[in-house]
Each structure stands twice: as C-alpha cells, then as structure tokens.
Amino acid sequence: MSDQILALDRFDTVAEGAFTFPERVDYLKKFGTHSQSFSTLQPGMNYFDLPGVGFIGFMRKWGMTFVLSDPISAPEHFELILERFHSRYPNASYIQVSKPVVDFLHRRFGLYGTQFGSESRIKLSEWSLTGKKKQIIRTALNQAEKNGITVKERFSDDNTREISDAWIQTRKCKSKEIRFLIRPMEMNYRENERHFYAYQDDKAVGFVYFDPIYRNNRIISYVPNISRANADFRQGIFYTLLAHAMEVFQKEGVPWLDLGLIPLSLDQATEHQESRLFKKMLHGVYNRGNFLYNFKGLEFTKSRFRGSSFKTYCCHRRSVPAVEFLAMFKLTRLL
C-alpha cells in the first residue's frame, strides 16, 4: 500500500465537509489543471470535499454516481481523496479522467479504465497557420474576410440565445443543451471566462466561450467549451473564431490552448486495464452512432489545429457498463 494511503490516518481528525463557494474557487485556481475543472462548478453538481486537500465534482442519475474530471487537488493527493471518495461511493463511474487516476483506481480497487476519447493541447508559442493540414483554417479565414465577418472579444449577450436555439435545431440532439460533459452556456460562476463573437453587418452570427485552466493561481490555458453559429454559417465560423482567440491568447503570453474532449476518438490498441469488449463497443458507437452525436465531424475539426493529442478515460466497475452509460447519456441529455 502506498505512502499516500498510509497517510490517510493523518486526516482522520478532519471531517469531510462542504466548502464555501469562495473556498471551492480557491481550490480551482490552485489545482484546476484539467480541461473540465472549470465545468465542475456547473449548476446541478454535487461535491465531495476534503478540507486541506480538495474536492471531487459528481452528478447522480438513476441512483448512480458519475464523477467528472480528475480531482481538484494537487496530483500528490489524488490517491488520498480518491480513497476517501471510493469508500463513500464504491460503485461510482469516473468520466474523462487522466491516466494517473486510472492507474490508482485499477490497482487499488480493480476498476476498469477504458479510453473514452482523446484531448488535444496546442503550445501557443509555437502556433502558426502554416502547414498543409491547416489549409482548411486558412480557407475559412479568407472566406470570412470575403463575407465581411469580423471577430471581437465581448462579454455581452449579443443575440446569444437566438443563435444558440437555432444552432441546437441543427444538431443530432435537438431537445436540450448537453450538460455534464459540456457545461451549460449559462453559469452562475463566470470569472475569467472569455467570449469571442463573429459579426456580419454588425450582427452576431456565432460565438465561442472559453473557460480558464489554472495552475498555482495562474491561467495556463483556455478551453473552448461553448461554441455556436448561426444556421446560415455552420461552416468555417468555428475555425475563424478559434484562430482569432488563439492569436489574442498568444500575444498575452498564455502558454497553451486546450481543445477539450474529442469523444470516442480511440486508439486501436487495448491497454491492460481496459475492458476489451467495452472498447470494441465504443468503436462501434463511433462508427455507427453519428445519429446521436457528430463524433467524426468534431474529431476532424479539432484535428485541423494539429495539437498534441493524449488519451482520456472512463473508469467503471463492470466489464460492460451498459446501464451506467445509458444513465450517463440520459444525464447529459444525449438521449
């Protein structure tokens, strides 16, 4: 048993308790290095708090527990807070977590850790629009200029709801905005959000909301978590908005831009802790499940930015967590 787990005894006199909201924000700014850390503050989230260590954000559906992202704590305390959390919620599933979380949960509790998708990160000091595979971005920028599209950063409500409602009607899932895996557009906590709008003839036709990613009280990256476009401008607006924002962040000296989750973008090889059957099923959903979500289109769009990709995982107790994932799809409003 690791020193981390043996160190649990040092915290026995510290009760798990609810942080105040300012305390939770303090932990976020110190340890919110995951692309979904900011999203753990979305409405409807439950929390497992360990004073002096950090917190875990989760939601529940059909009596099941779903954790979002890595713990908001120092990496050296992951084992400690996960041990405590698991003792309270032994049947929880963990969504979009990193390899260190997977390795601990598999080693300590025998959970499977199956790849759920990929993420991509761009080093802004090295970013440029050159390169053959970025031609589509350059084309989008040229078309935007020809059509009189301009991009401005504004923290406003320029036609936002109208654009969003029209955009949702063009999606596979037309009923409601997705939540949990994608935080809702309207957040109670919005500190350090960045909003970029595309305009044509002084009317907003698209926008992207960027969420901050923190380390040691410093913003080290942004992630585009909400993007919408007028139904008449589905093609190219995202490229134009993102390229403009990246230029702004680059000039500000922000080190990175994270592109966030690319769901079901999976490696063909199977790792030892993965459920082989479940991963095969996820490959099947990717290949035949575009009626649920535009998996392939999202992967293509984000791949044009040529970031460095890395895996993200889900941890689950059963080899094939069919009921759990059905509940998660209902939770996220994909079904």
N, C-alpha and C positions, 0 to 999 in steps of 0.2 A: 504494500500500500504506500502511495506517495507521501512525501512530506506535507503536501497540500492537505490531504485528507486527515493525516495525523494532527494537523494544525487546527482541525475543527474544534478541538477541546478548548482552544483559546477563545472561541466565540460563544461558548455555551452560556455565558452570562449575559450575552447580548441578544435581546429578543428581536425576532423578525417583526417589523412594524411598517406602517405606512409612512413614506416620506412626504414632506410637504412638497408642493409643486416646485418652489424655488430650489429645494434640495435635489429634486429629480433633474432639473435643468442643470444644476452644478455637475452632477454625475455625467450627464450627456456631454457637456462641454469638455470634461476631462477625458472621458473614455469612449465617446461616440464615434469610433473609427469605422464601424460597419456601415455599408450603404443604406441599411434600413434602420440605423439607430434613431434618426430623427422621426421615422414613422412609428416608433414605439410610443410616441406621445399623441397618436391619433385618437379621436373620440372612440369610446367603447372598449378601450384596452384595460385589462386587469394587470396587476403588478405583484411581483414577489420581491420584497425589499429586504436587504440585509445591511443594516447600518454599518458604516465603515468600509463596506465592500462595494455595493452597487445594487442593481435591480435587473429583473427579467420581465419583459413585457409579453403578455399572452392573451388570447381570446378563447372563449369556450363555445362549442356548438354541439347539440345533442348529447350533452354530458361529457364531451371530450375536450381535451386541453391542447391548444396549439400555440407553441412558442414562436415568436417572430424574432429572427436575427440572433446574433451572439449576445451574451450578457453584456449589459452596460456596466462594465467594471474593468479593472486592469487585467490583462491577459493572465498574469500570475495568480489571479483569484478566480479564474474560470472554474477550476475543479472544485473549489470551495463552495461557490454559490450554486453550481450545478448539483453537487452532492446534496445540499440542503433542499434545493427545489425538487429533486427527484424523490426525496423522502416524503415530500408533501403530495407530489403529483407523479406517481410511479408509472402511469400509463400515458404520459404526455407524448405528443409528437413535436418535433422541432423542425421548423421550416426556414430555409435559407440560412444555414449556419456554415461556419468555416471548418476546415479540416481539424484544427486542434479540438474543437467541441466534439466533432465526430469521433476522433480517436479516444477521447476520455469516455464518452458515453458507451462506446463499443467495448472498450477494455474493462470498464468498471461495472457496467450493467448489462452488457451483451446486446445492446441495441444495434440494429442495422443502421448503416449510414450510407444511403444511396444518393448518387448525384441527382440533383433536382433541376439543374440548369448551369449556366455559366454567367460570369460577370466580366466586365471589361473596364480597364483603367488606362487613362492616357496621361503621359507625362507632359505637362503643358510647356515646359521649357524646350521640348523637342518637337512640339506640334507645328505642322505646316500643312498647306493644302496641296503640296506636290505629291506626285506618285500616281501611277496608273489607276489603282483601285479607288482613288479619291476623285476620279473624273466625274462621277455622278454628283458629288458635292459641288464641284466647280460648275457643272452644268446647272444645278439648282440655283446657285448664286447668280449666274448670268441670266437665267430666266426670271428670277425675282427682280433683278435690276431692270430688265426689259419691261416687266409688268408694273413697274413703279412701286415695288414693295420696299419698304424701309423698316428697320428694326430699332426699337427704342426700349431701354430699361425703364419700367414704370411700376410703382406699387399702387395699382389702381384697379378699377373694376370696369375696364373699357370693353363693354359688350361681352364680358366673360361668360356669364350664364347662357346667353343666347348661343354663343359659339359652342359651348360645351354641350348643350342639349342637342344641337344639330349634329355635332360630331358623334355623340353617343348613338344616334339613329343610324349612322353608317357602320357601326361596329357589329361584330358577331353577337354580342350580348347587348341587347337594346334596352333592357328594362331599367337598370340602375348602374351607377358608378361602381366599379370594383373597389373593394376595401381590403384591409389587412395586408395583402401583398403589395397593393398600391394604396398609399394613404389617400384619404378623401381630399378633394380640392379645397374644401373649407375646413381649416384647422383653427382651433382655439389658440394654439401656440404657433406664432409665425415669425419669431425672432430670427433674423439673418436669412430668411427666405429671399430669393432673388427672382424677379419676374421680368421676362422679356416678351414684348409684343411685336408682332408683324402688322404693319399698316399698309393699306392701299386706299388712296384718296382720303386720307385722314380717318379711315375706319379700321378698327382692329379686325384682322382676318385669321389670327392664330396667336398662340402664346405657349410659353414653356415656363413652368415653375421649377426652380432649382432649390434643393434642400442642402444645408451645410453638413459637412462631415468634419468632426473635430478630433484633435489630439492635444492634450495638455493646454486646454483653453485657447487653442488656435485653430482657425479654419484651414484644413489641409486639402480640402477638395469640395466640389459640389456634385450633386447627382440630379439629373432631370427626372423628377418624379411625376409631374403632371404635364402633359402636352396635349393641346387641342388645336384643330384647324377648322376654319370654315369649310363646309362640304364642297365648295367650289375650288378649294385649294388644298386638296388632300396630298398632292404630290409636291415634294420639294420644300414645303414650308418648314418642316422639322429640321432639315439639313441647314436651311438658311438661318433659322433661329439659333441652332446649336453652334454653328460656325461663328456667328457674331458674339455669342456669350463666351465662347472659348477665347476669342481674341481679347475680350474685356478682362476675363479672369487671368489670362496670360500676362497682360500689362500690369495687373495688380500684384503679380508675383505669387498667385495661388499655385501650389506645386502640382496638383493633379485635377483631373476631371474623371469621375466615375460615371459609367453609362448605366449602371444598375443591372437588375436581373434580366437575363435572356432565358426565359423558361423553356425547359426541355431541350436546350442546346447541350447535347450529351456526348461524352467520349464513348467510342465504341468498346473500348476495353473495360473490363469489370474489375474493380478493386476487391480485396479480400473481405472487407466489411460490408460490401454492397449485397443487396438481395438480387441475385441474377434474374429471377423471374420478374420481379417488380421493375427492374431496369428495362427488361425486354418490353414490358407493358408500356412503360413511359416512352420508349422509342416508337411504339405503335401509336400512341396518342399524338406524338409529334407528327408522324407521317400521315395519319388519317383523321386528326382531330381539329383541323382548321375551322370546322364549323363552330367549335367552342371559342377559339381564340386564334388570332393570326400569328401563330408561333413562327412560321417560316418568314413572314414579312418582317417581323420585328428583328429576327436574327440577321436578315440581310441588311436592314437599315443600319443597325449598330455596327455590323462588321465593316461597313464602309469607312469608319473612322480609324480603323487599324490600331486599336488599343491592344494592350497586353491582357489576354484572357486567363481566367482562373476559375476553378470549379466551385460551385456552391451546392450544399447537400440538404437532404431531409433525413432526420433520424426517427426510426419507428420500431415498435416492439415486434410486430408480426411481419413475417416474410412478405406477405402481400396485404398491405394496409388498405384494402378496398373500401371498407366502411369509413375509415378515418379520412381518406381522400375525398370520398363523396361528401362527408360532412364539411371538409375544408372548402370544397367547391361551392357548397351552399353558403358557407361563412363569407367567402369572398364575393358572392353573388354572381359567379360564373354560371351557376345553374339556378 
